[in-house]
Amino acid sequence: MTTREYDVRLAYGRVLRVLDAGAAGNPAVAFFHGSPQARLVPESWLGVLMAAGIRLLSWDRPGYGGSTSRPGRGVADVAADVAAVADEAGVGRFAVWGVGGGGPHALACAAVLPDRVLAAAVAEPVAPVDAPGLDWFAGMAAGNVEEFTLALSGREPLHAALSKAAES
């Protein structure tokens, strides 16, 4: 299995840490990881994708893993990052696949880059937090409720809590 990791340098000095798995000529799928995961995917997933002849491009979203944060970004802003990753990998057209918190990013990418995205798939996507009539936190584990509540209150409270958790 051919797997490489590298950095894609973006405008304004930002960096995206990329996992590129599979042969260069194979059909490509851009993978949007869930929250709070990163570019790394289970070996079993890679094995299935490689056996099917699919190339996987996965990267840490801004502020995750080895990627530079981008305060104030919107979900659709990911399209420019995906285009840069695909360009660096020499991929013109590709499918997108998002899991959990990556689902909205995959759908946004498909909407913003219709000339490049061939197909989109999402598994367990999150709904907009302000969707009418939705109890967004219903059924979530207590830790997720706590983390999302902090995230909704702003970057600083979330950063403080995550930094404290990382120290322990």
C-alpha positions as CSV (number, residue, x, y, z in Angstrom):
1,M,0.0,0.0,0.0
2,T,1.4,3.4,-1.0
3,T,0.9,5.9,1.7
4,R,2.5,9.4,2.1
5,E,2.1,12.3,4.4
6,Y,3.1,15.8,3.5
7,D,2.2,19.4,4.1
8,V,0.3,21.6,1.6
9,R,1.3,25.2,1.9
10,L,-1.6,27.6,1.4
11,A,-2.0,31.4,1.1
12,Y,-1.1,33.5,4.1
13,G,1.3,30.9,5.4
14,R,-1.4,28.3,6.4
15,V,-0.5,24.6,6.2
16,L,-2.6,21.5,5.8
17,R,-1.2,18.1,6.9
18,V,-2.2,15.5,4.3
19,L,-2.4,11.7,4.2
20,D,-2.3,10.5,0.6
21,A,-3.0,6.7,0.2
22,G,-3.1,4.8,-3.0
23,A,-1.8,4.9,-6.5
24,A,-1.5,8.3,-8.2
25,G,-3.6,7.2,-11.3
26,N,-6.5,5.7,-9.3
27,P,-9.9,7.5,-8.8
28,A,-9.6,9.7,-5.8
29,V,-11.8,10.3,-2.8
30,A,-11.3,13.3,-0.5
31,F,-12.2,12.3,3.0
32,F,-13.6,14.7,5.6
33,H,-12.9,13.3,9.1
34,G,-15.3,13.7,12.0
35,S,-14.9,15.9,15.0
36,P,-12.5,15.7,16.7
37,Q,-10.6,13.2,14.6
38,A,-7.8,13.9,12.2
39,R,-6.4,12.8,8.8
40,L,-5.6,9.3,10.0
41,V,-8.0,6.6,9.1
42,P,-8.2,3.0,10.3
43,E,-5.9,0.5,8.5
44,S,-9.0,-1.6,7.7
45,W,-10.6,1.3,5.8
46,L,-7.4,1.8,3.9
47,G,-7.2,-1.9,3.0
48,V,-10.7,-1.9,1.6
49,L,-10.1,1.3,-0.4
50,M,-6.8,0.1,-1.8
51,A,-8.3,-3.3,-2.8
52,A,-11.0,-1.4,-4.6
53,G,-8.4,0.7,-6.5
54,I,-9.3,4.0,-4.8
55,R,-6.9,6.7,-3.8
56,L,-7.7,8.5,-0.5
57,L,-6.8,12.1,0.2
58,S,-7.3,13.0,3.9
59,W,-6.1,16.0,5.8
60,D,-6.4,17.6,9.2
61,R,-9.0,20.4,9.0
62,P,-7.8,23.8,10.1
63,G,-6.8,23.7,13.8
64,Y,-6.7,19.9,13.9
65,G,-3.5,17.8,14.1
66,G,-0.8,19.3,11.9
67,S,-2.9,21.9,10.1
68,T,-2.8,25.6,10.9
69,S,-6.0,27.0,12.4
70,R,-8.2,29.4,10.5
71,P,-10.3,31.4,13.1
72,G,-13.6,32.5,11.8
73,R,-13.8,30.1,8.9
74,G,-17.1,28.8,7.6
75,V,-18.0,25.3,6.5
76,A,-17.9,26.2,2.8
77,D,-14.4,27.7,3.1
78,V,-13.1,24.2,3.1
79,A,-13.6,24.1,-0.7
80,A,-10.5,26.2,-1.3
81,D,-8.5,23.9,1.0
82,V,-9.8,20.8,-0.8
83,A,-8.9,22.3,-4.2
84,A,-5.4,23.0,-3.0
85,V,-4.9,19.4,-1.7
86,A,-6.2,18.0,-4.9
87,D,-4.0,20.3,-7.0
88,E,-0.9,19.3,-5.0
89,A,-1.8,15.6,-5.4
90,G,-2.3,16.1,-9.2
91,V,-6.0,15.2,-9.0
92,G,-8.5,17.0,-11.2
93,R,-11.9,15.4,-10.3
94,F,-12.7,13.4,-7.2
95,A,-15.5,12.2,-5.0
96,V,-16.0,13.5,-1.4
97,W,-16.9,11.5,1.7
98,G,-17.6,12.9,5.1
99,V,-18.2,11.2,8.4
100,G,-19.9,12.9,11.4
101,G,-18.7,16.5,11.7
102,G,-17.0,16.0,8.3
103,G,-20.4,15.5,6.6
104,P,-21.3,19.1,6.2
105,H,-17.8,19.9,4.9
106,A,-18.2,17.2,2.2
107,L,-21.6,18.5,1.1
108,A,-20.3,22.1,1.1
109,C,-17.4,21.1,-1.1
110,A,-19.7,19.3,-3.5
111,A,-21.8,22.5,-3.7
112,V,-18.9,24.9,-4.1
113,L,-16.8,22.8,-6.5
114,P,-19.4,21.2,-8.9
115,D,-16.9,21.0,-11.8
116,R,-14.5,18.9,-9.7
117,V,-16.6,16.8,-7.4
118,L,-18.0,13.7,-9.1
119,A,-20.1,12.4,-6.1
120,A,-20.7,13.0,-2.4
121,A,-21.3,10.6,0.4
122,V,-21.9,11.3,4.1
123,A,-22.3,9.1,7.1
124,E,-23.7,10.3,10.4
125,P,-23.6,14.0,9.4
126,V,-24.4,16.6,12.0
127,A,-27.3,18.9,11.4
128,P,-27.1,22.7,11.6
129,V,-27.1,23.6,15.3
130,D,-29.8,26.2,14.7
131,A,-32.2,24.0,12.6
132,P,-35.8,24.8,13.5
133,G,-37.5,22.4,15.8
134,L,-34.3,20.4,16.4
135,D,-32.9,19.5,19.9
136,W,-29.4,19.4,18.6
137,F,-27.9,17.9,21.8
138,A,-30.6,15.1,22.1
139,G,-28.9,11.7,22.4
140,M,-25.3,13.1,22.6
141,A,-22.9,11.8,25.2
142,A,-22.3,14.2,28.1
143,G,-18.7,14.8,27.0
144,N,-19.9,15.8,23.5
145,V,-22.5,18.1,24.9
146,E,-19.9,19.8,27.1
147,E,-17.4,20.2,24.3
148,F,-19.9,21.5,21.8
149,T,-21.4,23.9,24.3
150,L,-17.9,25.3,24.9
151,A,-17.3,25.5,21.1
152,L,-20.5,27.5,20.7
153,S,-19.5,29.9,23.4
154,G,-16.3,30.8,21.5
155,R,-12.7,29.7,20.7
156,E,-11.2,30.8,24.0
157,P,-13.4,28.8,26.4
158,L,-12.9,25.7,24.2
159,H,-9.2,26.2,23.9
160,A,-8.8,26.6,27.7
161,A,-10.8,23.4,28.4
162,L,-9.0,21.3,25.7
163,S,-5.6,22.6,26.9
164,K,-6.4,21.6,30.4
165,A,-7.5,18.1,29.2
166,A,-4.3,17.7,27.1
167,E,-2.2,18.4,30.2
168,S,-3.8,15.6,32.1
